[in-house]
Amino acid sequence: MSLVVNIYYTGKNGTAKKFAEEMVSSGIVDRVRHEEGNERYEYFFPMDDPETVMLIDKWQSNEALDLHHKSEMMKEIADLRNKYELKMRVERFTEYEG
């Protein structure tokens, strides 16, 4: 059973896309992808909303996600989110294979 978190980052004047680009260029994305329990960490750009970026974040368990949230990277991510003055909306899903 995996946990999937969709995070929508919304800004103004292209700041959400700049945030995602800096997440990649700074190496944060690669570090998250290499954390134990991470199964997916990918950004997408909605066609009908150029000011929003969606992150699909998938973890093996709640425990793995909790460890990620306690990591030093979370401060770096929050700092970047503040730098670009983004609003955030979160959806959480539990994936079952049956």
C-alpha positions in Angstrom: 0.0 0.0 0.0 1.4 3.4 -1.1 0.6 6.9 -0.1 0.1 9.4 -2.9 0.2 13.1 -2.2 -0.7 15.7 -4.9 0.5 19.2 -4.1 -0.6 22.1 -6.1 1.7 25.2 -6.0 0.1 28.4 -7.3 1.8 31.7 -7.8 1.8 34.8 -10.0 3.8 35.7 -13.1 5.3 32.3 -13.6 6.7 31.9 -10.1 5.3 28.3 -9.6 7.3 27.1 -12.7 10.4 29.0 -11.4 10.0 27.2 -8.1 9.8 23.8 -9.7 12.8 24.6 -11.9 14.9 25.7 -8.8 13.8 22.6 -7.0 15.4 20.6 -9.8 18.4 22.7 -10.4 19.3 22.9 -6.7 19.3 19.1 -6.4 16.5 18.9 -3.9 14.3 16.8 -6.2 17.1 14.3 -6.7 17.7 14.1 -3.0 14.0 13.5 -2.3 13.9 10.8 -5.0 16.7 9.0 -3.2 15.1 9.1 0.2 14.2 5.7 1.6 10.5 5.0 0.8 10.1 7.5 -2.0 8.5 6.0 -5.1 7.8 9.1 -7.2 8.4 12.8 -7.1 7.4 14.5 -10.4 6.1 17.9 -11.4 3.4 18.5 -14.0 2.0 21.7 -15.5 -1.8 21.9 -15.9 -2.8 23.1 -19.4 -5.6 25.3 -18.2 -3.7 27.0 -15.4 -0.3 28.5 -16.3 0.2 29.8 -12.7 0.0 26.3 -11.1 2.4 23.4 -10.8 1.3 20.0 -9.5 3.7 17.7 -7.7 2.9 14.0 -7.5 4.7 12.6 -4.5 4.4 8.9 -3.8 5.7 7.1 -0.7 5.8 3.4 0.4 4.2 4.2 3.7 3.1 6.9 6.1 6.2 6.4 8.1 8.5 7.1 5.1 6.5 10.3 4.5 6.8 11.3 8.1 10.6 10.9 8.0 10.7 13.1 4.9 8.6 15.7 6.7 11.1 15.7 9.5 14.1 16.0 7.2 16.2 19.2 6.7 15.0 19.2 3.1 11.6 20.3 4.3 13.0 23.6 5.5 14.7 24.1 2.1 11.5 23.4 0.3 9.5 25.8 2.6 12.1 28.5 2.1 11.8 28.2 -1.7 8.0 28.2 -1.5 8.2 31.4 0.6 10.8 32.9 -1.8 8.3 32.5 -4.7 5.3 33.4 -2.6 3.3 30.3 -3.5 0.0 29.1 -2.1 -0.3 25.3 -1.6 -3.2 22.9 -1.8 -2.7 19.2 -0.8 -4.6 16.1 -1.6 -3.7 12.7 -0.1 -4.7 9.3 -1.4 -3.9 5.7 -0.3 -3.2 3.4 -3.2 -4.4 -0.2 -2.9 -3.5 -3.1 -5.1 -6.0 -5.8 -5.1 
